[in-house]
Amino acid sequence: MKYFKKNHFLTIAIFFFCATTFAQSELKGKVADFLTYQPIESASVYVKNTTIGSITNADGNFFLKVPQKHLSDTLVISSIGYKSFNVVIADFENGSDIFLEEDVASLDEVVIIADPRPTTGNGIVQKAIEKLSSNLPEQAYLQKGFLRHKERNKKEYKWLVESAITLYDSSYAAGAKDNLKLNVDETRKSYDLRDVDSLFTYSAYLKSIGSKAGNLNRNSIETSALVDAIKWNDSRVNGLENLFKGKLNLVRNSNVTGALLGKNVLEKHQFHMDTVLVDNGRKLYKIKINKGDDFVGLNTPGIYNEGFEPKGWIYIYYDNYAIKKVEYELVAGSDVQKKRSKSLYDTQNIHKLIITYREYDGKMYPNYIYYETPKLVNIGDRSSDRTKTESEPGFDKGEQYYYTIQEILFNEIIQDPEIISRELRENEWSADIFLSKPYNASFWKNYNVLLESKEEEKLIQDLTKRASLYKE
């Protein structure tokens, strides 16, 4: 493991810088590949033996707030396929570049042992599913996390909400639908420019409640009614409740009837062994996800969310079959879904999900969730005559198609029964990210958030300069 800095400082400057670092609890740096110098996105950055942590952004940068009491603990920076970097927090030099070296295990090295083990991708995944009851939490817990929910086209953001959330889960054995709760605790940012772009949503909303849309004009629609329509549309597919309690929470909800990674997983998926990698000194299988004989469906009420083919990767620890990471996409597969996806979204990739887990006290807890899906809006003509529309002056395809991204970074695990019991009583347990909340500066001062990339910073700055949906 090598740790390099691009900038060289005079001895006195280094001494002064380090002395300053000792006194502060905010760590920042950049993580990159040792050979290519390319930034490493989503690398884990955490305090060893605690639940304090973050991840790197698209530029490889990270920012982590650490309480002063942990300055003598170890900072760990790790990414699948690389050797980990470890340093005492008090010795870490802020602003440094950390270069990680590749670390790939030999497949032959790990499969030749005395005890019989599955040697195929299908067998390894099935074994991992069987082991979920022992690898996932058996007792109730709380997790604190940071949510960034954003919607954009190819040119600009249309919506951004950043919130602090609390997740309660009674245990893997209990069904998520009735035994998992979510609460939006605080809101840091909330900008919404979807007023004109959501007429298609408003039309669908009116139809759902038995009303006729007719000829719609934004000026004739009250903002409160449009907000109701947007909330309704968001909750159908990518609301927080659906993300955690539905089929897309692949690992947590694999014990539910009809789950994607459930009893009949091999009917809709096939898994092929790719290689063996290393994560923080532990070997893990990298397994490719391919389509099975049947199409995948999500059974979403009111939406044709069927006819997909899965693809992606699943990473499973060699020693205990714990699932470390899932990269999962649903691509239009049936003729009906292909036609629908092209017309409505101009893409065949409809659902993209990344879930990573982190081990704590011998159990695997959610660490980071990324979910992306296109959205129904009403910019331009979506009919079969769209070719004519695209030839009209001023038509911009980059502004027509939208997608939503939800990112959640969990930064604290609470197992204390008294604290859990108190929060169950006192929290409102509302997952509504639309609710207006006053900005709490003291809360956010010490709360770990996802660091924005340079591109995101610019788009967010542009978003904040424009009018809000909530302003009549």
N, C-alpha and C positions, 0 to 999 in steps of 0.2 A: 504494500500500500504506500503510495506516495502522495504527499501533500505539498502543493506548490502555490506560490503567490507570484502574480505577474509583476507587481510593483515592488520595488526594493526601497526600503526606508533607511534613513540614517539610524544608527543605534539609539540615539537619544529620542528620536521620533517613535521608534518601536516601543521603547520603555514607557513613554508617555501614553501611547495608544493602548498598550496592554493594561496599564494602571487604570485607565478610564474604563476599559472593558470589564475589569473586575468589579467595578462599582455598579454596573448596569445590568439589566435583566432582559435586554432586547438583543437577540442574535440575528445576524443577517449574513448572507453569502451567496455564492453561485456554485452549482454542482454541474460538472461537465465530464464528458468521456475523455479518458487519458490519452487515447490515440487520435481521435478525430477533433477534439476540442468542441464538439457539439454539445449543447446543453442537454441535460438529462431531466426530462419532465416527470413529475409525480414520484420523485425519489422521496423516501421517508426520512424525516428529520425529527428526532425525538430524544427525550431524556430517558436514559436507560432505567428500567424498573419502575417507571411511572407511566401515567397515561397522557403526559404532556407531549404534544407533537404537532407537526404540520407536514406539508409536502411542498415540493418545488413547483413553480409555475411553468408555463410554456417556454420561458426564457432560461429556465434552470435556477431561478432565484428563489430564495426563501427568506422568511421573516418569522421569528419565533420569540414569544415573550415567555421568560422563565422566572419564576419567583426566586428571590435572593437566596432562600434556603437550599436551593439546588445547585448553587455555583460550584460545589465540590463534587457533584455527580458527573456522569459521563454523557456527552452528547454523541448520538449515533446517527450516521447518515448512511442509508442503505438503499439499494435498488436491485431488483431481480436481475441476476446475471453479472453482478459486479461484486468486488470485494468491498466490504463495509469500511467506513472511516469512523474512528473513535477518538475522542479527545475529551479531557476534563474541561468542563464548561468555563472555568476560570482561566484556562489557558487558550481558549479559542479566540482568534483574532478576527474581529468583525470586518466584514467586507472582503474576506479572503475568497479565493477560488479553490474549490475542492475538486480534484480530478480523481475519478474512480476507475480502477482497472477491471477489465473483464475477468470473470471467474466462471468457467464452465466445467462441470463434472463429466467424467467419462461414464457412458451408459453401462459399459461392461463392468466398470468398477463397482456399481451398486446393485446389479441384478444377480450376481453370482454369490448367493448366500445359502445357508443350510435350510432355513425355513421357506416353505413354499409361499410365493407371492404372485399376484396377478402380473402378467407380463404384457398384456395388451391395454390399449387406451380404454376400451370399454370396461375391462375388468378393474382397472385402477379407479375409474370414476365411480363405478358401482360400489367399490369398497369404500371410497370416500363418502358416498351418500349413506352407506350403512353406519359409518363412524360418526356421523353428524351428531347423534344423540350424546356422544361422549366428548366431542370436540367443541360443541357450542355450549353456551352458558346453561347450567341446570337450575340456577337460582335467579330470582328477580333482580333487575339492575336498572339504573338510569344511565343515559349517556347525554352529555352536553355537546352541542355541535353548532357549526356555522353553516348557514344556507346561503348560497348565491343562486338566485333564480333569474335567468335572463332570456330575453326573446329578441331575435334580430333577423334582418335579412342580410344580403351579402355586403351591404354598404353601411348599415348603422344599427344601433340598438333601438328597439321600440319599447322595451320594458326591462326594468332592473329592480329587484328586491333583494336586500341583504338582511338576514335575520339571525338571531340566536335561537336555537330550538332545543327542546328537551325530548328525548325518547325514553319511554318506559316499556320494558319488555319483561313479562312474567317468567319466561323460559322458552327454550326451543320446543319443549314438549307440548306447550299450549298453543292453540291456534291463534294466529296473529289477528284475525278479524275481531275477536272479542277480548284479546289479552295483550294488545299492544296499543299504546297511546302516544300521541304527539301533541306538543304545545309550542306555539311561537311565543318566546319569552320577551324579546326585544327586537326592534327594527332599527337598522343603521341607515339604510338608504331605501328610497321608494320613488321611482320615476315611472310614469306610464304614458306612452304616446300612441296607444293603440286605437284611439277613437275612430278615425276614418277607416282604418284598416280592418275593422272587425265587423263590418256589415254582414258578411257571410255568416259569421258566428251569431250575430243577432237574429238573422233570418232563421237559422237552425234552431235557435233558442225558442223563438215564437212558435215554430212548428212543434217543438217538444211539449209545449204547454197548451197546444190546441188552438193557437191563434194564427191568422193569416198575415204573411209579411207584406204583400203588395209591393208597391214601388217605394223603396227605402231611401231616405236622405238623412245624413247625419244631423242636419240642422233641426229635423223634426223629432229626434230621439233624445229623451232626457238622459243626462249622464248617468244618473242612478240606475236607469233601466239597462243601459249599455254595460255598466259594471256588473250587474246581475248576470247578463248574458256571458260576459267574459269569464266570470267566476264559474258559471255552469260548465262552460267549455273546458276550462282548465281542469276542473275536477273529474271530468270524464276519463282522461288519459293520464295526465301527469301531475295531478294534485299530490300533495305529500301523503295523504291517506292511501291513494292508489299505489304509489311507489313502494310503500312499506308493507301494505297489507295484501297487495295483489300478486299476480304471477311473476312479475318482473323482479320481485325480491327472491331471486332464484334459490339461494342457499337456505335462507331463513324459513321460507315457506315450502320447502321440498316435501314436507310431511302432510301437505294438504291434498285432498283428492283432485286429480287432474293437474297437479303441479308439473312445470316444465322439466324439473330435475327430480321427478317423483318415481313412482313404482314402474311406470312404463316408459322410462326415459329413452330407452333404445329404439322405441317405435318411431320417434321423431328426431332422434339425434344418433350420430355415430361419432366415436371418439378415437383418434389415432395418435399413438405415442410419437412425439417429435424428438425430444432430447431431455437431458437432465441438466438443470441449471443450479446455481447456488444463490441463496438469499441469506445474508448475514451469517454465513458459515454453515447453513443447513441446506442439504440437497432437496430439490423439489422437481417433480415431473412437469414438463411443459407439454400439454396435450391439445391437439387441434380439434375443434368442434366442426363437424360436418352434418349435412342433412341426413335424415333417416328416410323411411318409406313414406311416412305421412307428413303433411304440412303442419306447421305450428300455428296455433291460434290463441288469442288472449281473452276471448269471450267478453269483450267490452260492451256493456249495454248501450244500444243506440248507435254503435259504430261498427262498420265491417272491418274488424281487426283480425281477420283470418287469412289463411293462404300464404304463410311465410315459410321461408327456409332459414334455418339457423346457421351461423358461422361464427368463428372466433377462437378463443383460447381459454384453457382453464389450467391453473397452476396449483399443484397439490404437493404438500410436504411428503417426502419419502418416508420419514421415520414414523409418523402417526396418521398419515392420510388426511390431515387437516387441509381444507381448501384455503389457500392464501389469496388468490385473485381470480376473478372471472372477467373476461372480455367477451361480450356477447352481442351479436347483432341479429336482427330479423330483417331479411331481405324479401321483397315481393317474389313469390314463387308461382302461385297459380295464375292463370290467364286473367281472371277477374281482378286479382289484386295488382297485377302488373299494370293493367289498363287504368285502374283507379289511381294508383300511386303516381303514374306518369301525368295524368290529367290534373290531379289535385295538388301534387307536391313537386313534380318535375324531378323525382328521384325514386329509386327502387329501395334504398336503404331507409327503412321507416323507424326502426327502434335501435338505438345504440346504448349499451349499458356497460359500465365498468364498476366493479365492486372489489375493494381490497379489504383484507382483514388483518388484524394485528393481535398477536398473542399476549394475554395478560392473565397471570395466575393460572396458567395451564389451559385457558379457554380462548377461543377465537371470537373477537368482537369486531363489528364493522368499523372501518377506519376512514374510508373515503368512498363516496358514491358519485358517479357521473352518469347522467341520463340525458340523451338527446333524441328529439323527435320533431318532425315537421309539423307545422300548424296550419289550420284552415283559416284563411283570411279572405278578403275580397278586393285584391288589387288586380285589375285587368280581367279579361274574359277567360274562364276556365273550361269553356265548352270545346266541342270538336272544331269550332270555327276560330280557335285561338290564333291560327296562322295569320288570319286577316288582321286581328288585333295587333299582333306583333309588328306588322308593317306600318302601323299608324305612327305619326310623328309623336315624339315624347315618350313612347313606350320603352320601359326599362325593365328587362327581365330580372335584373339583379335586385329590383325593389319588389318584385311580385311574390317571391317565395320566401316564407319565413320558417324558422325553426326555434324551438325552445330548448334550453340547456339548464339542467339543475345540477348543482354541485353541492355536496355536503361533506364537510370535514369534521369528524368527531374528535374532540380534544380532551374529554374527561369521562372516566367511568366511575360510577358511584355504586358501591355494593352495601353500604351501611343500611340495615333495615329501618332504623329510625328516620334517617333522612328520606328514604324512599317512601315510607309511610306518610311523612309530613307533606312531601310534594304531591303525593296522590290526593291528599285532602285539599291542599291549597291551590294547586294549579287549575286553571280553567280548562285545560286540555282541549284547546282549539287549535287546529292546524291551518286556520284561515290566515294566509299571508297578506290578505287585502286589508285586514283590520289596521286602522291607523293607530300608531303608538308614538308617544313623545320620545324624542331622542334622549337617551340616557348616557351622557358623556362619561360619567364615572364608571359605568358598567363596561363600556367599550374600551376604556383605557387599558384594562388588564385582560382583555379577551382575545384569544388567538383567532385570526381570520385567514382566509385564503388570499395570498398575495396576487395582485393583478399583474398581468403581462403588460408590456408596453402598448400593444395593440388595444387591449381592453381599457387601459387608462385613457387613451385618446377617444375611444368610442363612448366611454362613460362621461368624459368631459363634454363631448358634443351633446350627449343626451341631457345633461343637467342644464344646458343653456336654453332648452326649448320648453314649451308649455306642457303642463301636466293634464292628463285625462280628467282629473278631478276638479279642474278649474272650468267652470261653466263658460 
